[in-house]
Amino acid sequence: MSYTHLTSEERYTFSTMRKQGHSIAYIAKALDRHRSTLYRELERNSCNRIDCAYRPSKAQYRALA
């Protein structure tokens, strides 16, 4: 089983679709990813202290670091 990180494009698509109100399962199908991957991404990269919003730019920065 091989593992690949989400790409920057996938992160921005994920963020946009979440703002549009789509479910994680729907987004996972659209991105051809497992829904648990997106749940982990959301858990790791949501800004809990401010508004619990997902920040794709912050997520990409952290992935590259």
mmCIF file of the N, C-alpha and C atoms, coordinates in Angstrom:
data_MODEL
# 
_entry.id   MODEL 
# 
loop_
_atom_site.group_PDB 
_atom_site.id 
_atom_site.type_symbol 
_atom_site.label_atom_id 
_atom_site.label_alt_id 
_atom_site.label_comp_id 
_atom_site.label_asym_id 
_atom_site.label_entity_id 
_atom_site.label_seq_id 
_atom_site.pdbx_PDB_ins_code 
_atom_site.Cartn_x 
_atom_site.Cartn_y 
_atom_site.Cartn_z 
_atom_site.occupancy 
_atom_site.B_iso_or_equiv 
_atom_site.pdbx_formal_charge 
_atom_site.auth_seq_id 
_atom_site.auth_comp_id 
_atom_site.auth_asym_id 
_atom_site.auth_atom_id 
_atom_site.pdbx_PDB_model_num 
ATOM 1   N N  . MET A 1 1  ? 0.839   -1.176 0.000  1.00 0.00 ? 1  MET A N  1 
ATOM 2   C CA . MET A 1 1  ? 0.000   0.000  0.000  1.00 0.00 ? 1  MET A CA 1 
ATOM 3   C C  . MET A 1 1  ? 0.886   1.242  0.000  1.00 0.00 ? 1  MET A C  1 
ATOM 4   N N  . SER A 1 2  ? 0.684   2.125  -0.950 1.00 0.00 ? 2  SER A N  1 
ATOM 5   C CA . SER A 1 2  ? 1.500   3.330  -1.007 1.00 0.00 ? 2  SER A CA 1 
ATOM 6   C C  . SER A 1 2  ? 0.717   4.516  -0.468 1.00 0.00 ? 2  SER A C  1 
ATOM 7   N N  . TYR A 1 3  ? 1.439   5.436  0.104  1.00 0.00 ? 3  TYR A N  1 
ATOM 8   C CA . TYR A 1 3  ? 0.828   6.613  0.707  1.00 0.00 ? 3  TYR A CA 1 
ATOM 9   C C  . TYR A 1 3  ? 1.356   7.854  0.013  1.00 0.00 ? 3  TYR A C  1 
ATOM 10  N N  . THR A 1 4  ? 0.468   8.767  -0.327 1.00 0.00 ? 4  THR A N  1 
ATOM 11  C CA . THR A 1 4  ? 0.888   10.044 -0.895 1.00 0.00 ? 4  THR A CA 1 
ATOM 12  C C  . THR A 1 4  ? 0.170   11.162 -0.174 1.00 0.00 ? 4  THR A C  1 
ATOM 13  N N  . HIS A 1 5  ? 0.883   12.238 0.040  1.00 0.00 ? 5  HIS A N  1 
ATOM 14  C CA . HIS A 1 5  ? 0.293   13.415 0.667  1.00 0.00 ? 5  HIS A CA 1 
ATOM 15  C C  . HIS A 1 5  ? -0.703  14.066 -0.282 1.00 0.00 ? 5  HIS A C  1 
ATOM 16  N N  . LEU A 1 6  ? -1.609  14.835 0.286  1.00 0.00 ? 6  LEU A N  1 
ATOM 17  C CA . LEU A 1 6  ? -2.492  15.627 -0.553 1.00 0.00 ? 6  LEU A CA 1 
ATOM 18  C C  . LEU A 1 6  ? -1.664  16.692 -1.261 1.00 0.00 ? 6  LEU A C  1 
ATOM 19  N N  . THR A 1 7  ? -2.013  16.973 -2.482 1.00 0.00 ? 7  THR A N  1 
ATOM 20  C CA . THR A 1 7  ? -1.324  18.037 -3.208 1.00 0.00 ? 7  THR A CA 1 
ATOM 21  C C  . THR A 1 7  ? -1.930  19.380 -2.822 1.00 0.00 ? 7  THR A C  1 
ATOM 22  N N  . SER A 1 8  ? -1.251  20.426 -3.180 1.00 0.00 ? 8  SER A N  1 
ATOM 23  C CA . SER A 1 8  ? -1.758  21.767 -2.912 1.00 0.00 ? 8  SER A CA 1 
ATOM 24  C C  . SER A 1 8  ? -3.123  21.966 -3.574 1.00 0.00 ? 8  SER A C  1 
ATOM 25  N N  . GLU A 1 9  ? -3.250  21.499 -4.800 1.00 0.00 ? 9  GLU A N  1 
ATOM 26  C CA . GLU A 1 9  ? -4.516  21.618 -5.532 1.00 0.00 ? 9  GLU A CA 1 
ATOM 27  C C  . GLU A 1 9  ? -5.639  20.866 -4.817 1.00 0.00 ? 9  GLU A C  1 
ATOM 28  N N  . GLU A 1 10 ? -5.334  19.666 -4.311 1.00 0.00 ? 10 GLU A N  1 
ATOM 29  C CA . GLU A 1 10 ? -6.340  18.889 -3.584 1.00 0.00 ? 10 GLU A CA 1 
ATOM 30  C C  . GLU A 1 10 ? -6.756  19.604 -2.301 1.00 0.00 ? 10 GLU A C  1 
ATOM 31  N N  . ARG A 1 11 ? -5.795  20.218 -1.632 1.00 0.00 ? 11 ARG A N  1 
ATOM 32  C CA . ARG A 1 11 ? -6.122  20.945 -0.401 1.00 0.00 ? 11 ARG A CA 1 
ATOM 33  C C  . ARG A 1 11 ? -7.055  22.125 -0.670 1.00 0.00 ? 11 ARG A C  1 
ATOM 34  N N  . TYR A 1 12 ? -6.784  22.876 -1.726 1.00 0.00 ? 12 TYR A N  1 
ATOM 35  C CA . TYR A 1 12 ? -7.644  24.018 -2.056 1.00 0.00 ? 12 TYR A CA 1 
ATOM 36  C C  . TYR A 1 12 ? -9.022  23.554 -2.541 1.00 0.00 ? 12 TYR A C  1 
ATOM 37  N N  . THR A 1 13 ? -9.061  22.459 -3.276 1.00 0.00 ? 13 THR A N  1 
ATOM 38  C CA . THR A 1 13 ? -10.348 21.898 -3.708 1.00 0.00 ? 13 THR A CA 1 
ATOM 39  C C  . THR A 1 13 ? -11.137 21.430 -2.494 1.00 0.00 ? 13 THR A C  1 
ATOM 40  N N  . PHE A 1 14 ? -10.470 20.758 -1.577 1.00 0.00 ? 14 PHE A N  1 
ATOM 41  C CA . PHE A 1 14 ? -11.088 20.296 -0.333 1.00 0.00 ? 14 PHE A CA 1 
ATOM 42  C C  . PHE A 1 14 ? -11.678 21.480 0.428  1.00 0.00 ? 14 PHE A C  1 
ATOM 43  N N  . SER A 1 15 ? -10.913 22.534 0.573  1.00 0.00 ? 15 SER A N  1 
ATOM 44  C CA . SER A 1 15 ? -11.372 23.722 1.288  1.00 0.00 ? 15 SER A CA 1 
ATOM 45  C C  . SER A 1 15 ? -12.593 24.347 0.616  1.00 0.00 ? 15 SER A C  1 
ATOM 46  N N  . THR A 1 16 ? -12.546 24.486 -0.689 1.00 0.00 ? 16 THR A N  1 
ATOM 47  C CA . THR A 1 16 ? -13.652 25.086 -1.435 1.00 0.00 ? 16 THR A CA 1 
ATOM 48  C C  . THR A 1 16 ? -14.924 24.253 -1.307 1.00 0.00 ? 16 THR A C  1 
ATOM 49  N N  . MET A 1 17 ? -14.780 22.946 -1.435 1.00 0.00 ? 17 MET A N  1 
ATOM 50  C CA . MET A 1 17 ? -15.949 22.076 -1.347 1.00 0.00 ? 17 MET A CA 1 
ATOM 51  C C  . MET A 1 17 ? -16.530 22.061 0.059  1.00 0.00 ? 17 MET A C  1 
ATOM 52  N N  . ARG A 1 18 ? -15.680 22.166 1.085  1.00 0.00 ? 18 ARG A N  1 
ATOM 53  C CA . ARG A 1 18 ? -16.182 22.245 2.471  1.00 0.00 ? 18 ARG A CA 1 
ATOM 54  C C  . ARG A 1 18 ? -16.989 23.524 2.660  1.00 0.00 ? 18 ARG A C  1 
ATOM 55  N N  . LYS A 1 19 ? -16.495 24.631 2.120  1.00 0.00 ? 19 LYS A N  1 
ATOM 56  C CA . LYS A 1 19 ? -17.208 25.907 2.225  1.00 0.00 ? 19 LYS A CA 1 
ATOM 57  C C  . LYS A 1 19 ? -18.545 25.855 1.501  1.00 0.00 ? 19 LYS A C  1 
ATOM 58  N N  . GLN A 1 20 ? -18.624 25.043 0.452  1.00 0.00 ? 20 GLN A N  1 
ATOM 59  C CA . GLN A 1 20 ? -19.868 24.887 -0.296 1.00 0.00 ? 20 GLN A CA 1 
ATOM 60  C C  . GLN A 1 20 ? -20.848 23.958 0.417  1.00 0.00 ? 20 GLN A C  1 
ATOM 61  N N  . GLY A 1 21 ? -20.398 23.321 1.488  1.00 0.00 ? 21 GLY A N  1 
ATOM 62  C CA . GLY A 1 21 ? -21.285 22.484 2.289  1.00 0.00 ? 21 GLY A CA 1 
ATOM 63  C C  . GLY A 1 21 ? -21.325 21.017 1.925  1.00 0.00 ? 21 GLY A C  1 
ATOM 64  N N  . HIS A 1 22 ? -20.377 20.564 1.111  1.00 0.00 ? 22 HIS A N  1 
ATOM 65  C CA . HIS A 1 22 ? -20.346 19.151 0.729  1.00 0.00 ? 22 HIS A CA 1 
ATOM 66  C C  . HIS A 1 22 ? -19.831 18.297 1.884  1.00 0.00 ? 22 HIS A C  1 
ATOM 67  N N  . SER A 1 23 ? -20.277 17.065 1.934  1.00 0.00 ? 23 SER A N  1 
ATOM 68  C CA . SER A 1 23 ? -19.845 16.143 2.984  1.00 0.00 ? 23 SER A CA 1 
ATOM 69  C C  . SER A 1 23 ? -18.431 15.637 2.696  1.00 0.00 ? 23 SER A C  1 
ATOM 70  N N  . ILE A 1 24 ? -17.797 15.140 3.740  1.00 0.00 ? 24 ILE A N  1 
ATOM 71  C CA . ILE A 1 24 ? -16.455 14.568 3.592  1.00 0.00 ? 24 ILE A CA 1 
ATOM 72  C C  . ILE A 1 24 ? -16.498 13.385 2.625  1.00 0.00 ? 24 ILE A C  1 
ATOM 73  N N  . ALA A 1 25 ? -17.523 12.548 2.734  1.00 0.00 ? 25 ALA A N  1 
ATOM 74  C CA . ALA A 1 25 ? -17.635 11.379 1.856  1.00 0.00 ? 25 ALA A CA 1 
ATOM 75  C C  . ALA A 1 25 ? -17.747 11.805 0.391  1.00 0.00 ? 25 ALA A C  1 
ATOM 76  N N  . TYR A 1 26 ? -18.518 12.838 0.114  1.00 0.00 ? 26 TYR A N  1 
ATOM 77  C CA . TYR A 1 26 ? -18.677 13.329 -1.252 1.00 0.00 ? 26 TYR A CA 1 
ATOM 78  C C  . TYR A 1 26 ? -17.354 13.880 -1.780 1.00 0.00 ? 26 TYR A C  1 
ATOM 79  N N  . ILE A 1 27 ? -16.664 14.656 -0.955 1.00 0.00 ? 27 ILE A N  1 
ATOM 80  C CA . ILE A 1 27 ? -15.379 15.239 -1.359 1.00 0.00 ? 27 ILE A CA 1 
ATOM 81  C C  . ILE A 1 27 ? -14.348 14.139 -1.592 1.00 0.00 ? 27 ILE A C  1 
ATOM 82  N N  . ALA A 1 28 ? -14.351 13.130 -0.731 1.00 0.00 ? 28 ALA A N  1 
ATOM 83  C CA . ALA A 1 28 ? -13.409 12.019 -0.874 1.00 0.00 ? 28 ALA A CA 1 
ATOM 84  C C  . ALA A 1 28 ? -13.600 11.312 -2.215 1.00 0.00 ? 28 ALA A C  1 
ATOM 85  N N  . LYS A 1 29 ? -14.849 11.099 -2.603 1.00 0.00 ? 29 LYS A N  1 
ATOM 86  C CA . LYS A 1 29 ? -15.107 10.477 -3.908 1.00 0.00 ? 29 LYS A CA 1 
ATOM 87  C C  . LYS A 1 29 ? -14.625 11.372 -5.037 1.00 0.00 ? 29 LYS A C  1 
ATOM 88  N N  . ALA A 1 30 ? -14.874 12.670 -4.927 1.00 0.00 ? 30 ALA A N  1 
ATOM 89  C CA . ALA A 1 30 ? -14.471 13.610 -5.972 1.00 0.00 ? 30 ALA A CA 1 
ATOM 90  C C  . ALA A 1 30 ? -12.951 13.672 -6.119 1.00 0.00 ? 30 ALA A C  1 
ATOM 91  N N  . LEU A 1 31 ? -12.232 13.568 -5.003 1.00 0.00 ? 31 LEU A N  1 
ATOM 92  C CA . LEU A 1 31 ? -10.767 13.628 -5.027 1.00 0.00 ? 31 LEU A CA 1 
ATOM 93  C C  . LEU A 1 31 ? -10.119 12.255 -5.181 1.00 0.00 ? 31 LEU A C  1 
ATOM 94  N N  . ASP A 1 32 ? -10.938 11.211 -5.186 1.00 0.00 ? 32 ASP A N  1 
ATOM 95  C CA . ASP A 1 32 ? -10.449 9.836  -5.260 1.00 0.00 ? 32 ASP A CA 1 
ATOM 96  C C  . ASP A 1 32 ? -9.501  9.531  -4.099 1.00 0.00 ? 32 ASP A C  1 
ATOM 97  N N  . ARG A 1 33 ? -9.945  9.918  -2.908 1.00 0.00 ? 33 ARG A N  1 
ATOM 98  C CA . ARG A 1 33 ? -9.209  9.657  -1.667 1.00 0.00 ? 33 ARG A CA 1 
ATOM 99  C C  . ARG A 1 33 ? -10.134 8.967  -0.686 1.00 0.00 ? 33 ARG A C  1 
ATOM 100 N N  . HIS A 1 34 ? -9.565  8.288  0.296  1.00 0.00 ? 34 HIS A N  1 
ATOM 101 C CA . HIS A 1 34 ? -10.375 7.687  1.341  1.00 0.00 ? 34 HIS A CA 1 
ATOM 102 C C  . HIS A 1 34 ? -10.839 8.790  2.288  1.00 0.00 ? 34 HIS A C  1 
ATOM 103 N N  . ARG A 1 35 ? -12.052 8.657  2.795  1.00 0.00 ? 35 ARG A N  1 
ATOM 104 C CA . ARG A 1 35 ? -12.597 9.713  3.650  1.00 0.00 ? 35 ARG A CA 1 
ATOM 105 C C  . ARG A 1 35 ? -11.795 9.889  4.936  1.00 0.00 ? 35 ARG A C  1 
ATOM 106 N N  . SER A 1 36 ? -11.160 8.832  5.425  1.00 0.00 ? 36 SER A N  1 
ATOM 107 C CA . SER A 1 36 ? -10.355 8.973  6.642  1.00 0.00 ? 36 SER A CA 1 
ATOM 108 C C  . SER A 1 36 ? -9.148  9.882  6.405  1.00 0.00 ? 36 SER A C  1 
ATOM 109 N N  . THR A 1 37 ? -8.627  9.890  5.191  1.00 0.00 ? 37 THR A N  1 
ATOM 110 C CA . THR A 1 37 ? -7.526  10.789 4.844  1.00 0.00 ? 37 THR A CA 1 
ATOM 111 C C  . THR A 1 37 ? -7.971  12.236 5.018  1.00 0.00 ? 37 THR A C  1 
ATOM 112 N N  . LEU A 1 38 ? -9.173  12.542 4.562  1.00 0.00 ? 38 LEU A N  1 
ATOM 113 C CA . LEU A 1 38 ? -9.672  13.908 4.659  1.00 0.00 ? 38 LEU A CA 1 
ATOM 114 C C  . LEU A 1 38 ? -10.042 14.278 6.095  1.00 0.00 ? 38 LEU A C  1 
ATOM 115 N N  . TYR A 1 39 ? -10.570 13.317 6.847  1.00 0.00 ? 39 TYR A N  1 
ATOM 116 C CA . TYR A 1 39 ? -10.852 13.592 8.261  1.00 0.00 ? 39 TYR A CA 1 
ATOM 117 C C  . TYR A 1 39 ? -9.558  13.903 9.023  1.00 0.00 ? 39 TYR A C  1 
ATOM 118 N N  . ARG A 1 40 ? -8.499  13.141 8.743  1.00 0.00 ? 40 ARG A N  1 
ATOM 119 C CA . ARG A 1 40 ? -7.204  13.410 9.397  1.00 0.00 ? 40 ARG A CA 1 
ATOM 120 C C  . ARG A 1 40 ? -6.663  14.771 8.975  1.00 0.00 ? 40 ARG A C  1 
ATOM 121 N N  . GLU A 1 41 ? -6.777  15.085 7.698  1.00 0.00 ? 41 GLU A N  1 
ATOM 122 C CA . GLU A 1 41 ? -6.316  16.382 7.193  1.00 0.00 ? 41 GLU A CA 1 
ATOM 123 C C  . GLU A 1 41 ? -7.057  17.520 7.892  1.00 0.00 ? 41 GLU A C  1 
ATOM 124 N N  . LEU A 1 42 ? -8.347  17.367 8.036  1.00 0.00 ? 42 LEU A N  1 
ATOM 125 C CA . LEU A 1 42 ? -9.166  18.375 8.693  1.00 0.00 ? 42 LEU A CA 1 
ATOM 126 C C  . LEU A 1 42 ? -8.791  18.513 10.168 1.00 0.00 ? 42 LEU A C  1 
ATOM 127 N N  . GLU A 1 43 ? -8.572  17.396 10.819 1.00 0.00 ? 43 GLU A N  1 
ATOM 128 C CA . GLU A 1 43 ? -8.198  17.403 12.243 1.00 0.00 ? 43 GLU A CA 1 
ATOM 129 C C  . GLU A 1 43 ? -6.829  18.067 12.457 1.00 0.00 ? 43 GLU A C  1 
ATOM 130 N N  . ARG A 1 44 ? -5.882  17.761 11.608 1.00 0.00 ? 44 ARG A N  1 
ATOM 131 C CA . ARG A 1 44 ? -4.522  18.289 11.758 1.00 0.00 ? 44 ARG A CA 1 
ATOM 132 C C  . ARG A 1 44 ? -4.417  19.770 11.418 1.00 0.00 ? 44 ARG A C  1 
ATOM 133 N N  . ASN A 1 45 ? -5.224  20.233 10.481 1.00 0.00 ? 45 ASN A N  1 
ATOM 134 C CA . ASN A 1 45 ? -4.994  21.558 9.922  1.00 0.00 ? 45 ASN A CA 1 
ATOM 135 C C  . ASN A 1 45 ? -6.148  22.538 10.069 1.00 0.00 ? 45 ASN A C  1 
ATOM 136 N N  . SER A 1 46 ? -6.998  22.316 11.053 1.00 0.00 ? 46 SER A N  1 
ATOM 137 C CA . SER A 1 46 ? -8.040  23.292 11.358 1.00 0.00 ? 46 SER A CA 1 
ATOM 138 C C  . SER A 1 46 ? -7.523  24.212 12.450 1.00 0.00 ? 46 SER A C  1 
ATOM 139 N N  . CYS A 1 47 ? -7.851  25.474 12.326 1.00 0.00 ? 47 CYS A N  1 
ATOM 140 C CA . CYS A 1 47 ? -7.409  26.458 13.311 1.00 0.00 ? 47 CYS A CA 1 
ATOM 141 C C  . CYS A 1 47 ? -8.434  26.501 14.445 1.00 0.00 ? 47 CYS A C  1 
ATOM 142 N N  . ASN A 1 48 ? -8.233  25.688 15.462 1.00 0.00 ? 48 ASN A N  1 
ATOM 143 C CA . ASN A 1 48 ? -9.215  25.510 16.524 1.00 0.00 ? 48 ASN A CA 1 
ATOM 144 C C  . ASN A 1 48 ? -9.399  26.732 17.413 1.00 0.00 ? 48 ASN A C  1 
ATOM 145 N N  . ARG A 1 49 ? -8.374  27.526 17.578 1.00 0.00 ? 49 ARG A N  1 
ATOM 146 C CA . ARG A 1 49 ? -8.482  28.658 18.494 1.00 0.00 ? 49 ARG A CA 1 
ATOM 147 C C  . ARG A 1 49 ? -9.314  29.804 17.921 1.00 0.00 ? 49 ARG A C  1 
ATOM 148 N N  . ILE A 1 50 ? -9.368  29.941 16.621 1.00 0.00 ? 50 ILE A N  1 
ATOM 149 C CA . ILE A 1 50 ? -10.056 31.082 16.025 1.00 0.00 ? 50 ILE A CA 1 
ATOM 150 C C  . ILE A 1 50 ? -11.479 30.721 15.629 1.00 0.00 ? 50 ILE A C  1 
ATOM 151 N N  . ASP A 1 51 ? -11.637 29.892 14.620 1.00 0.00 ? 51 ASP A N  1 
ATOM 152 C CA . ASP A 1 51 ? -12.985 29.605 14.115 1.00 0.00 ? 51 ASP A CA 1 
ATOM 153 C C  . ASP A 1 51 ? -13.154 28.178 13.608 1.00 0.00 ? 51 ASP A C  1 
ATOM 154 N N  . CYS A 1 52 ? -12.215 27.313 13.891 1.00 0.00 ? 52 CYS A N  1 
ATOM 155 C CA . CYS A 1 52 ? -12.261 25.906 13.461 1.00 0.00 ? 52 CYS A CA 1 
ATOM 156 C C  . CYS A 1 52 ? -12.303 25.739 11.941 1.00 0.00 ? 52 CYS A C  1 
ATOM 157 N N  . ALA A 1 53 ? -11.850 26.721 11.204 1.00 0.00 ? 53 ALA A N  1 
ATOM 158 C CA . ALA A 1 53 ? -11.845 26.637 9.746  1.00 0.00 ? 53 ALA A CA 1 
ATOM 159 C C  . ALA A 1 53 ? -10.577 25.939 9.258  1.00 0.00 ? 53 ALA A C  1 
ATOM 160 N N  . TYR A 1 54 ? -10.718 25.250 8.151  1.00 0.00 ? 54 TYR A N  1 
ATOM 161 C CA . TYR A 1 54 ? -9.586  24.583 7.506  1.00 0.00 ? 54 TYR A CA 1 
ATOM 162 C C  . TYR A 1 54 ? -8.822  25.610 6.694  1.00 0.00 ? 54 TYR A C  1 
ATOM 163 N N  . ARG A 1 55 ? -7.508  25.644 6.849  1.00 0.00 ? 55 ARG A N  1 
ATOM 164 C CA . ARG A 1 55 ? -6.666  26.590 6.135  1.00 0.00 ? 55 ARG A CA 1 
ATOM 165 C C  . ARG A 1 55 ? -5.737  25.827 5.190  1.00 0.00 ? 55 ARG A C  1 
ATOM 166 N N  . PRO A 1 56 ? -6.050  25.774 3.880  1.00 0.00 ? 56 PRO A N  1 
ATOM 167 C CA . PRO A 1 56 ? -5.214  24.988 2.957  1.00 0.00 ? 56 PRO A CA 1 
ATOM 168 C C  . PRO A 1 56 ? -3.798  25.513 2.820  1.00 0.00 ? 56 PRO A C  1 
ATOM 169 N N  . SER A 1 57 ? -3.610  26.830 2.902  1.00 0.00 ? 57 SER A N  1 
ATOM 170 C CA . SER A 1 57 ? -2.254  27.375 2.784  1.00 0.00 ? 57 SER A CA 1 
ATOM 171 C C  . SER A 1 57 ? -1.407  26.968 3.982  1.00 0.00 ? 57 SER A C  1 
ATOM 172 N N  . LYS A 1 58 ? -2.001  26.982 5.163  1.00 0.00 ? 58 LYS A N  1 
ATOM 173 C CA . LYS A 1 58 ? -1.301  26.555 6.373  1.00 0.00 ? 58 LYS A CA 1 
ATOM 174 C C  . LYS A 1 58 ? -0.986  25.056 6.302  1.00 0.00 ? 58 LYS A C  1 
ATOM 175 N N  . ALA A 1 59 ? -1.934  24.280 5.795  1.00 0.00 ? 59 ALA A N  1 
ATOM 176 C CA . ALA A 1 59 ? -1.735  22.842 5.673  1.00 0.00 ? 59 ALA A CA 1 
ATOM 177 C C  . ALA A 1 59 ? -0.595  22.534 4.705  1.00 0.00 ? 59 ALA A C  1 
ATOM 178 N N  . GLN A 1 60 ? -0.544  23.236 3.593  1.00 0.00 ? 60 GLN A N  1 
ATOM 179 C CA . GLN A 1 60 ? 0.522   23.023 2.605  1.00 0.00 ? 60 GLN A CA 1 
ATOM 180 C C  . GLN A 1 60 ? 1.870   23.405 3.187  1.00 0.00 ? 60 GLN A C  1 
ATOM 181 N N  . TYR A 1 61 ? 1.936   24.525 3.887  1.00 0.00 ? 61 TYR A N  1 
ATOM 182 C CA . TYR A 1 61 ? 3.171   24.981 4.516  1.00 0.00 ? 61 TYR A CA 1 
ATOM 183 C C  . TYR A 1 61 ? 3.664   23.920 5.516  1.00 0.00 ? 61 TYR A C  1 
ATOM 184 N N  . ARG A 1 62 ? 2.762   23.401 6.330  1.00 0.00 ? 62 ARG A N  1 
ATOM 185 C CA . ARG A 1 62 ? 3.141   22.406 7.332  1.00 0.00 ? 62 ARG A CA 1 
ATOM 186 C C  . ARG A 1 62 ? 3.580   21.100 6.668  1.00 0.00 ? 62 ARG A C  1 
ATOM 187 N N  . ALA A 1 63 ? 2.960   20.737 5.553  1.00 0.00 ? 63 ALA A N  1 
ATOM 188 C CA . ALA A 1 63 ? 3.326   19.503 4.863  1.00 0.00 ? 63 ALA A CA 1 
ATOM 189 C C  . ALA A 1 63 ? 4.723   19.592 4.267  1.00 0.00 ? 63 ALA A C  1 
ATOM 190 N N  . LEU A 1 64 ? 5.091   20.768 3.799  1.00 0.00 ? 64 LEU A N  1 
ATOM 191 C CA . LEU A 1 64 ? 6.406   20.957 3.185  1.00 0.00 ? 64 LEU A CA 1 
ATOM 192 C C  . LEU A 1 64 ? 7.526   21.121 4.219  1.00 0.00 ? 64 LEU A C  1 
ATOM 193 N N  . ALA A 1 65 ? 7.162   21.521 5.416  1.00 0.00 ? 65 ALA A N  1 
ATOM 194 C CA . ALA A 1 65 ? 8.172   21.777 6.464  1.00 0.00 ? 65 ALA A CA 1 
ATOM 195 C C  . ALA A 1 65 ? 8.746   20.488 7.034  1.00 0.00 ? 65 ALA A C  1 
# 
